[in-house]
Amino acid sequence: MEPSEPRPFQPRPGSLLLEDELLEQDSELWEDDSDDDRTGWYCVRTDPFPCPAVGCTYVADYMTAAHLILVWEERDDPNLLWHAQRAKEVGRNPRIVAYERSFGPSASYYAWEAAGRPVHAVRGK
């Protein structure tokens, strides 16, 4: 590479790059319409991490989507295991635990997926 050429952006582990056009200024949080009691389902507890939305002060202790704790019925659900592995790869120290209502509001992973996988302040594809 010539010294006068700009260096291409190199993503680093633990960083997130979002294109400006993907960000929404006035986004509303998605809500899981069901009122199911998911006590005893499983979720992924992690080290605390902030919401990616600009100006949002929410800090999650569980794997979330739009500030709802994602839950799975089965502890060995392949999607739960995959997401826990991804959390491990980015250094979030994941632990699979039984969900309790006291953790906060939840959403079924599959309902979230069916809704288009909404994330706070990021448009879906």
Secondary structure, 3 states (H helix, E strand, C coil): CCCCCCCCCCCCCCCCCCCHHHECCCCCCCCCCCCCCCCCCEEEEEEEEECCCCCCCCEEEECEECCEEEEECCCCCHHHHHHHHHHHHCCCCCEEEECCHHHCCEEEHHHHHHCCCCECCECCC
